[in-house]
Amino acid sequence: MARWPNIGSAGVDLAFFILALATGLFGLPPFFAVIVVVAAIAAWGWTRRRPLMKLAPTQRYLQGAIAITMIAVVLALAYWIGHLSVGRHL
């Protein structure tokens, strides 16, 4: 059976990336970037709940830890890029 790409999940991920970039562009405090990261992690867990439930618990925790780390890194970099692109320094 062929796998279909989850366009909705990709759109949610892109929206959070743009939101993190915008928080940096507008010079909002890092607290708002943390809120974006927490919301993105919650959305990731919700949009991937069915595939995650099919995994064994050890694989689920491992994949979840990797994904949470990557989400935090990518969104932190988006915030930083937004901050630096308008001449602000952290």
Secondary structure by P-SEA (a helix, b strand, c coil): cbbbbaaaaaaaaaaaaaaaaaaaaacccaaaaaaaaaaaaaaaaaaaaaaaaaccaaaaaaaaaaaaaaaaaaaaaaaaaaaaaacccc
